[in-house]
């Protein structure tokens, strides 16, 4: 429950309001994590907040977090510079089913900042390329200026057996890509439902529509679809109840769940 001090190695601006922090893991801490897990980051004198780990699990000695500045704690966090210190608790929570996906095609669907919790899966699949089939990445953002990891996306798009597509809700005068919600990208992909694992992250309304799309129109069973839930996590140990979602605590039982498990709850208004 006590945060361990970690020194900031690098701060990279991703968009006008989103930054990626790379932290150095101290020698006494292992720094190991599974794709999909999160940490509690403590800004000394300000507060603590849950952030998904967005780095490569195969790179030891560092932890990477992508943060959007939306409140007092996140604003203070993204103002830090290399050499500053933050407190870290974790990692916590369940992980993406990377072992269950071995030998199968992997479908990644992300909206906005939701690409950050899925980037560790992409890194894992690329690092163990022979263990997985085709990798499809569908990513949507509100506008071109909100797109994350542009250089990563260009690299992914050039690799064999990877189909990486982006879209935005609203383009601008310089945008030459696709315009529309992320579900419109499904017209450009072919899925083999019996050998595909889907992993989703984004606003809940986006994930509801994506789940309906891939289940009804592409034949993926709910047991092969996974999503990560976002809630206001405070303790990360299931004590405080802030992140309760029906019978589950997101910090302890999640944040990654199978769609089969959450399907009865996702349709309940303001649950």
VMD Tcl script that draws the C-alpha trace (Angstrom):
set ca {
  {0.00 0.00 0.00}
  {3.02 2.32 0.27}
  {4.16 4.02 -2.96}
  {7.76 3.37 -3.99}
  {9.66 6.38 -5.42}
  {10.46 6.08 -9.13}
  {12.55 8.59 -11.07}
  {11.27 9.96 -14.38}
  {13.61 9.17 -17.28}
  {11.69 10.79 -20.14}
  {8.56 12.84 -20.80}
  {7.18 12.76 -24.35}
  {4.30 14.87 -25.61}
  {1.92 12.68 -27.62}
  {-0.83 15.25 -28.33}
  {-1.75 18.72 -27.10}
  {-3.04 17.26 -23.79}
  {-1.49 13.78 -23.57}
  {2.00 12.81 -22.43}
  {3.98 9.59 -22.03}
  {6.17 9.21 -18.93}
  {8.96 6.64 -18.76}
  {10.00 5.77 -15.20}
  {13.16 4.08 -14.02}
  {12.43 1.05 -11.85}
  {14.60 1.07 -8.71}
  {16.87 -1.92 -8.12}
  {14.82 -3.20 -5.18}
  {11.64 -3.34 -7.30}
  {11.10 -5.95 -10.01}
  {9.10 -3.74 -12.34}
  {7.47 -6.76 -13.98}
  {3.90 -6.49 -15.26}
  {1.47 -8.30 -17.52}
  {-0.15 -6.50 -20.48}
  {-3.33 -4.82 -19.26}
  {-2.33 -4.20 -15.66}
  {-2.26 -0.75 -14.07}
  {-0.35 1.13 -11.38}
  {-1.35 3.74 -8.85}
  {0.80 6.82 -9.48}
  {1.24 9.20 -6.57}
  {2.13 12.85 -7.18}
  {3.70 13.94 -3.92}
  {1.61 16.56 -2.21}
  {-1.21 16.32 -4.76}
  {-2.80 12.87 -4.92}
  {-2.89 9.40 -6.44}
  {-4.51 8.09 -9.60}
  {-4.72 4.80 -11.55}
  {-2.87 4.67 -14.87}
  {-2.56 1.67 -17.21}
  {0.95 0.55 -18.11}
  {1.50 1.26 -21.81}
  {5.08 0.11 -22.26}
  {6.70 -3.07 -23.55}
  {6.56 -5.86 -20.93}
  {9.67 -7.35 -22.52}
  {11.84 -4.33 -21.65}
  {13.14 -4.60 -18.07}
  {13.98 -1.70 -15.78}
  {11.33 0.78 -16.88}
  {7.62 1.48 -16.64}
  {5.76 3.56 -19.22}
  {2.48 5.44 -18.74}
  {0.46 7.56 -21.15}
  {-1.60 10.21 -19.34}
  {-4.20 12.69 -20.51}
  {-4.35 15.91 -18.52}
  {-7.96 16.14 -17.32}
  {-7.80 17.14 -13.63}
  {-5.65 18.44 -10.81}
  {-3.68 15.22 -10.26}
  {-3.08 14.50 -13.95}
  {-2.18 18.14 -14.63}
  {0.45 17.96 -11.88}
  {1.72 14.63 -13.21}
  {2.25 15.76 -16.80}
  {4.04 18.92 -15.61}
  {6.84 16.79 -14.16}
  {10.17 16.59 -15.96}
  {13.01 14.10 -16.34}
  {14.72 13.68 -12.99}
  {11.57 14.31 -10.94}
  {10.10 11.58 -8.75}
  {6.67 9.97 -8.52}
  {5.34 7.27 -6.21}
  {4.25 3.96 -7.72}
  {2.08 1.20 -6.28}
  {1.38 -1.97 -8.18}
  {1.08 -3.43 -10.69}
  {-2.54 -4.32 -10.00}
  {-5.42 -6.04 -11.74}
  {-6.09 -8.69 -14.34}
  {-4.29 -8.89 -17.69}
  {-5.13 -9.30 -21.34}
  {-5.41 -12.99 -22.35}
  {-2.15 -13.13 -24.28}
  {-1.57 -16.78 -23.41}
  {-5.08 -17.84 -24.46}
  {-4.52 -15.95 -27.73}
  {-1.39 -17.91 -28.69}
  {-1.86 -19.52 -32.09}
  {-4.83 -17.25 -32.88}
  {-5.43 -14.02 -34.77}
  {-5.56 -10.94 -32.54}
  {-7.99 -8.06 -33.07}
  {-7.26 -4.79 -31.25}
  {-9.99 -2.12 -31.20}
  {-9.27 1.15 -29.38}
  {-10.86 4.55 -29.00}
  {-8.97 7.69 -27.95}
  {-6.72 7.21 -24.93}
  {-7.91 3.57 -24.94}
  {-5.00 2.68 -27.21}
  {-2.61 3.12 -24.26}
  {-3.71 0.03 -22.26}
  {-3.59 -2.02 -25.47}
  {-0.13 -0.93 -26.63}
  {1.51 -3.41 -24.26}
  {-0.42 -6.23 -26.00}
  {0.80 -5.03 -29.40}
  {4.39 -4.95 -28.13}
  {3.98 -8.47 -26.72}
  {2.57 -9.87 -29.96}
  {5.33 -8.23 -32.03}
  {8.03 -9.53 -29.66}
  {6.55 -13.08 -29.94}
  {5.45 -12.84 -33.55}
  {5.68 -16.55 -34.37}
  {3.25 -17.40 -31.55}
  {0.33 -15.43 -33.01}
  {-1.56 -15.18 -36.27}
  {-2.67 -12.02 -38.03}
  {-2.73 -8.82 -35.96}
  {-5.46 -6.30 -36.78}
  {-5.46 -2.88 -35.10}
  {-8.48 -0.58 -35.46}
  {-8.09 2.81 -33.83}
  {-10.44 5.78 -33.68}
  {-10.05 9.25 -32.18}
  {-12.12 12.41 -32.03}
  {-9.89 14.37 -34.39}
  {-6.46 14.10 -36.06}
  {-4.86 16.07 -33.23}
  {-6.05 13.40 -30.74}
  {-4.31 10.45 -32.42}
  {-1.73 8.73 -30.19}
  {1.54 6.99 -31.06}
  {1.77 8.24 -34.64}
  {5.29 6.92 -35.24}
  {4.35 3.55 -33.73}
  {1.35 3.32 -36.01}
  {3.45 4.03 -39.09}
  {5.85 1.27 -38.03}
  {3.04 -1.20 -37.36}
  {1.42 -0.46 -40.72}
  {4.58 -1.41 -42.60}
  {4.96 -4.86 -41.03}
  {3.83 -8.12 -42.56}
  {0.70 -9.77 -41.19}
  {-0.41 -6.54 -39.50}
  {-3.48 -4.61 -40.65}
  {-3.51 -1.23 -38.87}
  {-6.25 1.31 -39.62}
  {-7.21 4.66 -38.12}
  {-10.25 6.88 -38.32}
  {-11.39 10.15 -36.75}
  {-14.83 11.45 -35.87}
  {-14.07 14.84 -37.44}
  {-11.28 15.61 -39.91}
  {-9.59 18.90 -40.69}
  {-8.24 20.55 -43.83}
  {-5.03 18.50 -43.73}
  {-6.58 15.13 -42.86}
  {-6.58 12.66 -45.76}
  {-7.56 9.57 -43.79}
  {-10.86 7.92 -42.95}
  {-13.65 9.78 -41.15}
  {-16.24 8.01 -38.99}
  {-16.60 6.09 -35.76}
  {-14.31 3.13 -35.19}
  {-16.97 0.55 -36.13}
  {-16.87 1.86 -39.72}
  {-13.39 0.31 -40.02}
  {-14.84 -3.21 -39.89}
  {-15.83 -2.94 -43.54}
  {-12.11 -3.10 -44.40}
  {-11.22 -6.23 -42.41}
  {-11.91 -9.93 -42.64}
  {-12.11 -11.93 -39.44}
  {-11.92 -15.67 -38.91}
  {-14.27 -15.88 -35.90}
  {-13.25 -19.31 -34.65}
  {-9.58 -18.35 -34.38}
  {-9.75 -14.69 -33.36}
  {-9.38 -13.09 -29.92}
  {-10.62 -9.49 -29.69}
  {-9.39 -6.96 -27.14}
  {-11.11 -3.59 -26.74}
  {-10.55 -0.38 -24.82}
  {-12.28 2.97 -25.07}
  {-15.43 4.75 -23.90}
  {-18.07 2.30 -22.68}
  {-20.53 3.33 -25.38}
  {-17.88 2.61 -28.02}
  {-17.17 -0.81 -26.56}
  {-20.88 -1.68 -26.48}
  {-21.21 -0.92 -30.18}
  {-17.99 -2.75 -31.06}
  {-19.07 -5.83 -29.08}
  {-22.41 -5.84 -30.89}
  {-20.65 -5.44 -34.26}
  {-18.19 -8.28 -33.87}
  {-20.70 -10.63 -32.24}
  {-23.64 -10.11 -34.61}
  {-21.94 -9.26 -37.89}
  {-18.64 -11.14 -37.60}
  {-19.58 -14.16 -35.53}
  {-17.11 -13.83 -32.66}
  {-18.53 -15.50 -29.52}
  {-18.66 -13.37 -26.39}
  {-16.11 -15.67 -24.71}
  {-13.46 -14.56 -27.24}
  {-13.98 -10.83 -26.69}
  {-12.20 -8.99 -23.86}
  {-12.44 -5.41 -22.70}
  {-10.97 -3.23 -20.00}
  {-13.15 -1.10 -17.77}
  {-12.36 2.36 -16.42}
  {-13.63 3.45 -13.01}
  {-12.51 5.85 -10.30}
  {-10.09 3.54 -8.50}
  {-8.76 4.79 -5.17}
  {-7.32 1.90 -3.14}
  {-6.56 -0.67 -5.91}
  {-7.30 -3.48 -3.44}
  {-11.10 -3.69 -3.39}
  {-11.50 -1.96 -0.01}
  {-13.00 1.46 -0.74}
  {-15.76 0.54 -3.22}
  {-15.20 3.52 -5.54}
  {-14.78 1.29 -8.60}
  {-17.71 -1.05 -8.04}
  {-19.41 -2.21 -11.24}
  {-22.38 -4.40 -10.35}
  {-20.95 -7.33 -8.32}
  {-17.37 -6.56 -9.38}
  {-14.62 -4.24 -8.21}
  {-12.72 -3.07 -11.27}
  {-9.40 -2.76 -9.43}
  {-9.51 -6.29 -7.99}
  {-11.64 -8.33 -10.41}
  {-10.54 -6.38 -13.50}
  {-9.80 -4.12 -15.21}
  {-9.76 -6.72 -18.00}
  {-12.94 -8.81 -18.29}
  {-14.38 -11.11 -20.90}
  {-17.40 -9.71 -22.70}
  {-19.22 -12.92 -21.75}
  {-18.83 -11.93 -18.10}
  {-19.91 -8.30 -18.47}
  {-22.54 -8.59 -21.19}
  {-25.52 -8.59 -18.76}
  {-24.20 -5.41 -17.09}
  {-23.11 -3.27 -20.03}
  {-26.66 -2.54 -21.10}
  {-27.73 -1.17 -17.72}
  {-27.97 2.61 -17.88}
  {-25.53 4.48 -15.58}
  {-24.50 1.36 -13.68}
}
mol new
graphics top color blue
foreach p $ca { graphics top sphere $p radius 0.5 }
foreach p [lrange $ca 0 end-1] q [lrange $ca 1 end] { graphics top cylinder $p $q radius 0.2 }
display resetview
